[in-house]
Amino acid sequence: MFDRRFVQYFDWGLLGLILLIGLLGLVTLYSAVTSATPTPQKTLYFKQMIWYCAGMTGMVFSFSINYKSLYRWSLAIYAVCILLLIYVLIMGKYIGGARRWLILGPVSIQPSELIKIAVIISLARYYSKHANPRGFTLSELLTPFMLTIIPFMLIVKQPDLGTAMVLVLIAGAMTVFVKIERRSLLCIITVCTITGPLVWFLLKGYQKKRILTFINPDRDPLGAGYHIIQSKIAIGSGMIFGKGFLKGTQNALSFLPEQHTDFIFSVLAEEWGFVGSVFILFLFLVLIIWGLNIAYKCRDPFGTILAVGATAMIFWQVFINVGMAMGLMPIVGVTLPFISYGGSSIVSIMICVGLLMSISMRRFLFE
Amino acid sequence: MGKYLKTSDTDWYKQRLIKVMICVAGAFFILLLRLFYLQVIQGQELRRLSENNCIRLQSTDPSRGMIFDRNGTLLVDNRPAFDLSIILKDAKPVDRTIEKLAKLIDVPVSELMKKLKHGKGVSSYKPILLKQDIGRDALAAVEVQKFDLPGIVVNVKARRHYINRQSAAHLIGYLSEINSDELKSGKYPECKGGDFIGKFGVEKVFEPFLKGKRGGRQVEVNVMGQVVKVLKTVDAQPGQNIYLTIDHILQEKAEALLEDVAGAVVAMDPETGNILVMASSPSFDQNAFVDGMSHKQWRSLISNPLRPMANKAIQGEYPPASTFKIITAIAGLEEGVIDGNTTMHCPGYYKYGNRIYRCWRRGGHGSVNILKALSQSCDVFFYQVGQKLGVDKLAFYAKACGLGSATGINLENEAGGLIPTASWKKRRTGIAWQGGETLSVAIGQSYDLATPLQMLVLTSALANGGTRYKPLILKSVKTADGDIVIQNKRQVIDKLPASKKTLAIVKKGLWEVVHNPKGTGRIAYIKGIDISGKTGTAQVVGRKNNPDLSEKDLPDHFKAHAWFVAYAPSVDPQIAVAVLVEHGEHGSSAAAPIAREIIRTYLEKDKYNGA
């Protein structure tokens, strides 16, 4: 089964890129978990290394299978992930006010991370099968809509707004990529602009308040608004060259909430300054362009759309996470790929990268 | 080319991918601009704010709702207390600051150091509590020396204040500091260590109304940790005020009457179920719980044999004794075992099998009908009624009258009492029911157990013509501005299992208890107030083991419990009362006078209400 061409055509550049980002992530995480008083959570750091290994395994697995066979398996993968989501809603462990985790022995996983990949594969299958230059009409978009809305509702129910939002954005990006037919697009926009205010009118007072706070964290100065201020102070105080490794003070005082997951970018920006932040953003940009280039070079529609989807997932998470830390976006729990702490997030991102590698490598292999 | 795109060789995808790449580059450019703005343009200012972690969050506690009685008399409020805390990061050098402070407030340094050690692991930017509720003098001293005490913060905190020491302590309950188990339980998501929560009684049950909502403010502090600027404020929302159904004056009267004894008094309005009095003796000082109690104080409270921490009105289970004869009478009349005219002979004892069951009156009551049996509490009459009914019929009526299960009052740990049946005993002990036991059960002894509240609900139902109302303690809930949030409504539990005719006979019997010169409750008679009632004397040790021992010779803790249940006026009743005095010997002598005084005070309330 092993083919020498695997070595020859393997996307070494992509591997090097994610190893570099991953390494920077570990360094940042080390700072985030060690200088956090009162109790350094060093175990988190070692756990994260183990998760990287698990992620690597997931990556090797996903690039070693031929992505074309995913075309056939997409429905089964999707169904399994949906079942896991339903299971977690009923039986999942309740942590921090949400049912997201599925406990499998010593590890806990979030099916909501896996469903993102399942949706990407299913949409890639549907869109590649029906793609045409005039774009998709409303009736043709019904299936993709259903494929997205079902897991979306299940994730909102957990509740995990961040992941649900990312899921919709990925699906949206893929749909826009394969083009929406002009009249259908107009129709969608009109319906949205009309129903938006109508729905707003129907919402109850406290629901409106929650949405307004979500959009503008300043309305909640004791919660999200305070987090945003602290995060902005942390980032800004890094100035041009940063305070240096382990010298971040905002982080050290555990003023930043969730500094090892959602707000890890603040830690990074404080310690490495503008120079370091631009560097890491640049690496992410290269990674994303690299993924799009794989789509560009791929010769079959399924592979192209799959690569676009996988890249969209990385893009949105980077954009939302960094934007949130800088106060550009509402505060939602979205992880920064390769850098935030979190097993399921690492594994799902690595699987995405594996898919990209698989597509990249197989453009040379003819059947 | 067909309708569908088959391969990506077409330039179509490639063109679109170029556009996607441009969009991505644009998005990253936005991030870059923002980063530049924060780190380069605003960098200096944000660095300054970060140096001392100037922006901090301070929470403001809501004021807890107050508690009033039915007439709006304030029972519980909040008073200001001054707490001292230290913020380590600002308090450099810590040792010298602590020493200075110790001198000022006259507390040994070691005690403050102990608190510091306790607070280890807390972020150095978070205040550690040093001393709660320092007096006004100490406060003045600290305020004057403020600039020599870096990092020392004085917080004004509202403290719960129970105005009438020990009054209605069991009903109102108390607040105390949340403990770590409660914090971990997840039942108090908004609480943090050091918060006070309701732990007992009304304070606990109505916590959601009383607690209010925490507020806070974002502040900028200087190097000394002092606030220089308030950035944003969210006001705390005060808790809602609670109006109880109890009457404060009547409550204090009941407590005065119970002063030297252990026992309980409960009273309610028979037409609504509103509890007017709920007193349990001995009581405890609720303020001691708020101030923090030493281990020793706590131990002495819970090891006191008179059980001051138990609300005997709802938790105390006692044999209902002769008050149970109300039920035996109802059962006998309803089942046709007796009627209004049935007479029996009481020679002072009743022979069942080869055992002698005594009447409380050695000489006997002679010829007895139901009225005389109730008013003079003839045991022999009810032995025979009970024997004819059988234990399970008796149990059926007792349960239908509300005994054997909790009344459902909105307080924790209400006891349900016990009503035995033949199958219950078989299940419980493995021994079959003995016929003789039925005789004891018929006069409320043996396994029968009831709480004063259960007997009160039964008495009220009798008084109002047969409806059992759920006992209520909450009259209304109002916002701090006085808007009504909740107004209570009477709730029917069910009807007594008795016809109008039966009720009329039993009520006549109870009237005679007080009005007949030979009635056992004659002592409760007051001219001008028409009281009906029933006495009860619950034996603690069986009389059969030492039949010749007179009650007077028994040691105190073997003396019988005294019961009296009553309502007044007999027609159109306004109040029902149940009194239990532990080891009070006779219902007539120990309990009836208390019930009488409660009724008198309540019916003459216009006098004290300033008419």
Interface residues (C-beta under 8 A of the other chain):
Chain A: T37 P38 T39 K129 H130 A131 N132 P133 F177 K179 P221 L222 G225 Y226 I229 Q230 K232 I233 A234 I235 G236 S237 G238 M239 I240 T249 Q250 L253 S254 F255 A269 E270 G273 F274 S277 V278 L281 F284 L285 I288 I289 L292 A295 Y296 C298 R299 D300 P301 G303 T304 V308 F315 F319 V322 G323 M326 L328
Chain B: K3 Y4 L5 K6 T7 S8 D9 W12 Y13 K14 R16 L17 V20 M21 V24 A25 A27 F28 I30 L31 L32 R34 L35 F36 L38 Q39 V40 Q42 G43 Q44 E45 L46 R47 L49 S50 E51 N53 I55 L57 S59 K120 G121 V122 S123 S124 Y125 G215 G216 R217 Q218 L231 K232 T233 V234
